[in-house]
Amino acid sequence: MKQPIMRTNRLNLWYGETHALKDVTLDMPEHQITALIGPSGCGKSTFLKTLDRMNELIPSVRIQGEVLYRGKNIFDAQMDVTSLRRYVGMVFQKPNPFPMSIYDNIAYGPRTHGIRGKGELDALVERSLRNAAIWDEVKDRLKKSALSLSGGQQQRICIARALAVEPDVLLMDEATSALDPISTSKIEDLMADLKQSYTIVIVTHNMQQAARVSDRCAFFLHGELVESNGTEQMFSMPKDKRTEDYITGRFG
């Protein structure tokens, strides 16, 4: 197994009195796609959002344990959250482009990090859109509103926006669940290309998608990590009966 770029060590999280994550220890290897699977409410999205400290925005949250990014605990007092979120980017379930032009959506992050030169921004916008496999579809309308695009195109704009700040890790929370099959297929193909340069962690309810795109799978149930393994091994020889029941559709 490749060296993990991110690792959680005995991660626990509570929403008020609700114990949502229970002692989760998981490695996420570099340049691989790790899929988080399990029924609704099992802790997948909560776990994903903990990797870039998004859950801290909820007042009642309490967290114990470690999340290590390149060996450093992201909860350490000297860890700058803005800097962390530059290296660990998030793409959400529903496409959420900003109400501004396609160009300004992509340039937004680099501008906040101090990039102002037109030539540098132009090159960065083009590179990000190419990496998100949407440049050819939008290159002649960069000044048009991103909200004028189709749902699948909007989601690829959001992926391009996340890539524009040149992250290490891309978190994708059911990024295709609101899309049609053709758009879903494009984003799955895109993930396979992106893992050459990025580490990707996805939440998916779609077992076929997990089998198609991921290198490793982690099965969550009631806030616990039941097991994690290479995707092929988990789908052909799961170690735990609960994993087998979920993968084969007996529950969930």
N, C-alpha and C positions, 0 to 999 in steps of 0.2 A: 504494500500500500504506500502511496506517495505521502510525503511529509505533510501534516495538516497545517494549513495557513491559519485556520481558526479551530479552537478547541473549547468545549465547555467542561468544567470540572465540578461535579456535584452541585449543579445549578438548581436552585429552588426559587420559586416565585409565588407570591401570594397577592391576590386582589382582595384587600380587606381580610376577611376570615377564610376566603376560598384559596386552597392550596392548588395552584394551577400547574406548576411544574415541580416534579419531585425527584430530586437527586439525579438530574440528567447529565451524564458524561458522554460526550460525542466528539469525534474528530471529523473535520471537514477538509479533505486533502486539496492541495493546490492544483489548479487546472483540471478539476473534475466537477461533475454535476452531482450534488447530493440532493436527493428527493426526500422530503418529509411527508410521510403518508399516515393515514389513520382517519377514523370517523370524525364528524363535526364535534367541536368542543373538546378535543383530546389534548390540545396544547400546542399544535403545530405552529399556528400563526403567532401565538404568544412567544414561543421559542424563537421564531424567526425575528420578531421585533426586538427581542432582547439583544440580538447580535449587533444592533447599532444603537442600542439604548433608547429606542422609540417608546418602550413601555414606561419610561420614567415620566412621560407627559401625563400619565394617569395618577392622580393624587394618592390613591389608596394602595399603590403598588409597593411591595417590599421584596427585595432580592437578596439571596445569599448564594455564596459559591463564586466561581470564577468563569469569566469568558475571556479567553486568551486570543489576541490577534497578534500574530508574529511574536508570540511568547510574552506579550505584555497584557496585563489584566486591564480590560477596558473600563473597569469600575475604579481604578486607582485615581486618587485626587488630582494627580498631575496630567491625567488623560484629558485632552481637549475634545469635547463632544463634536464641535464643528469639524475639526480635523479628522476625527474618527469617521464621520459620515461622508467625508470626501473619499475615504478609502474603502468604506463599506456602504455601497449605494443600495437603494430600495426601489423596486417597481411594484406598484400596488395592483389589486385585483381589477378595479375599474380604471380605465385610462383616465388620467387626470392632467392633461396638458394645461398650462397656464393660459388665461385669456389674452394672448398676445400672438405675435407672428411666429411662424415656424422657426425662423432664424433666432428670434429673441428667446424662445423657449430653450434652444440648445445653448445659446450664449450666456444664459442667465447664471449658471453655476460658475463658469470660468470668470465672468465679470466680478462676481462676489469674491473670488479668490485673487482679484487684482489684475486680471488680464484685460487690457483696454485697447491695444493696437488693432486696427481694422484688419490688417493682413493676417495677423496671428489668429484673430477670432474667425475670420473667413475660413482659414485652413482647418481650424478646430471644428467648426460647424460642419464643413464638408466631410471631414474624416469621421466624425461621430455618426452622421447620417449614413455614410457608406457602411460603417461597422454595424449599424442597425438595419442594413439592407433596405433602406427606403430613399436613398439619395436620388435614384433615377425617377422615382415617382413624384418628388417634390422640388427638384432643383430649379424648376422654372416658376415656382410660386412661393419662394421663401419669405416674401413679405406678406403673404396671406395668413389669415388667422389659423392657428393649429386646430381650432374647434370646427373648422370647415371640413376636416378630413373624416374618413370612415373610422369606425371603432378600431379596426385592426391597424390602420395607419396611425391613429392616435397612440395606440399602445407602443408601436415601434418608435414614435417620436419620444415617448416617455423613456424608452430604453436608451435612445440616442442621448437624451438629456442626462440620464444617469451616467452614461459613458463619457460625456464631455468633460467631466472633472477627473477623468482617468483613474477610476477606482481600481482596487485589487480584487474586491469581492462584490458580486451582484446578488442581492436577495430578491426573489420574485415570489410574491404572495398570490398564488393562483392567477398568474398573469394572463392566462388564456381562457379563464372560465366564463368571461362575458363575451367571448368572440365566436364567430362562425368557424366551421371546420377548415376552410381555406386559410383564413387568417391564423388560426391555431397552428396549422401545418407550417406556415411561413415562420412563425416565432419558434417553433420546435427546431426547424432547420437552422435558424439563427443561433439558438442556444448551442447547438453542436459546433458551429463556427466560433462562437465567442469563448468557449472553454479553452481554446488554444492560447488566449491572452488573459482570461479572467477565471476566477473561481466562482462557481454559481451554486447557490442553495435555493431550492424551489419548494414551495408548498403546493401539493396537488391532491385533488380527490380522484383524479382519473388514473386508474391502475395501468391502463394501456400507455398513457403518456409517461408515467414513471418508468415503465419497462422500456419504452422507446428511447427516452432521452437521458436517463440518469446512469451514472457509473456506480453510485452507492445509494442505498435506501435506508431510512431510519423509520421504524414503525412506532408510533405513539399511541397510547391508550390510557385514558383517565389521568393525563398529566405525567405518565411514566414512559420512559423509553423502553419498550419491550425488547427490541433487538435492532442491531444495525449490521449491514453486511454489504458485499458487492451485490448489485441489483440482480445479476443472473443467478447467483447462489440463493439470494433471498426468495426469488420467485420460483426456483426449482426445488430448493431444499431448505425451507424455513426451519429455524431451530425450535420455534415456539408454536404450539397449537393455535394460539390466538392469532398469530401472524398468518398462518395458513388459512384460518377461517375468514380473516378479513380479505386476504388477497383473492381467495376463491369466491368471495361474494356471499358468504354465509351470514355475515352481519355487516353493518356500517352503511 
